[in-house]
């Protein structure tokens, strides 16, 4: 099961994505039952998920994005790397049966899912683009998903990489246990 949580777009709220080991494959679940400890397997899967997520911020990792990112308003390619803060903000927490990748950045949710940004205390939003001040009543952000998840499921390519990472660690444990 994939758990997805983030707060309202206009509020500072962390964003979490939790993957349980049964999300990946029945074969991996069987291997985990034979392994000495599932935690290293789950950690390997979570680490791979985190690496894929971080890689989505450069062109080499773009193939793992669930959908292509819309270009910026000026037509240039979007990479969400103005300061690299979001790309470097992901944390992994691995438990016995789950791995959670999270980011504390309050704007992560709007980039992942898209949405409308409205002013909180004023009548309009005011910001600069290319040195020119812009005043608008709202900003519509297109989704630019960096987590490799589409419709609540891992993308097939991400699932394959994550499954293989788990299988490698489980196979090492099983091999070491049989020797």
Secondary structure in CASP SS format (residue, H / E / C, confidence):
PFRMAT SS
TARGET T0000
AUTHOR 0000-0000-0000
METHOD secondary structure of the structure
MODEL  1
X C 1.00
X E 1.00
X E 1.00
X E 1.00
X E 1.00
X E 1.00
X C 1.00
X C 1.00
X C 1.00
X C 1.00
X C 1.00
X C 1.00
X C 1.00
X C 1.00
X E 1.00
X E 1.00
X E 1.00
X E 1.00
X E 1.00
X E 1.00
X H 1.00
X H 1.00
X H 1.00
X C 1.00
X C 1.00
X H 1.00
X H 1.00
X H 1.00
X H 1.00
X H 1.00
X H 1.00
X H 1.00
X H 1.00
X H 1.00
X C 1.00
X C 1.00
X C 1.00
X H 1.00
X H 1.00
X H 1.00
X H 1.00
X H 1.00
X H 1.00
X H 1.00
X H 1.00
X H 1.00
X H 1.00
X H 1.00
X H 1.00
X H 1.00
X H 1.00
X H 1.00
X H 1.00
X H 1.00
X H 1.00
X C 1.00
X C 1.00
X C 1.00
X H 1.00
X H 1.00
X H 1.00
X H 1.00
X H 1.00
X H 1.00
X C 1.00
X C 1.00
X C 1.00
X C 1.00
X C 1.00
X C 1.00
X C 1.00
X C 1.00
X C 1.00
X C 1.00
X C 1.00
X C 1.00
X C 1.00
X C 1.00
X C 1.00
X C 1.00
X C 1.00
X C 1.00
X C 1.00
X C 1.00
X C 1.00
X C 1.00
X C 1.00
X C 1.00
X C 1.00
X E 1.00
X E 1.00
X E 1.00
X E 1.00
X E 1.00
X C 1.00
X C 1.00
X C 1.00
X E 1.00
X E 1.00
X E 1.00
X E 1.00
X E 1.00
X E 1.00
X C 1.00
X C 1.00
X C 1.00
X C 1.00
X H 1.00
X H 1.00
X H 1.00
X H 1.00
X H 1.00
X H 1.00
X C 1.00
X E 1.00
X E 1.00
X E 1.00
X E 1.00
X C 1.00
X C 1.00
X C 1.00
X C 1.00
X C 1.00
X C 1.00
X E 1.00
X E 1.00
X E 1.00
X E 1.00
X E 1.00
X C 1.00
X C 1.00
X E 1.00
X E 1.00
X E 1.00
X E 1.00
X E 1.00
X C 1.00
X E 1.00
X E 1.00
X E 1.00
X E 1.00
X C 1.00
X C 1.00
X C 1.00
X C 1.00
X C 1.00
X C 1.00
X C 1.00
X E 1.00
X E 1.00
X C 1.00
X C 1.00
X E 1.00
X E 1.00
X C 1.00
X H 1.00
X H 1.00
X H 1.00
X H 1.00
X H 1.00
X H 1.00
X H 1.00
X H 1.00
X H 1.00
X H 1.00
X H 1.00
X H 1.00
X H 1.00
X H 1.00
X H 1.00
X H 1.00
X H 1.00
X H 1.00
X H 1.00
X H 1.00
X H 1.00
X H 1.00
X H 1.00
X C 1.00
END
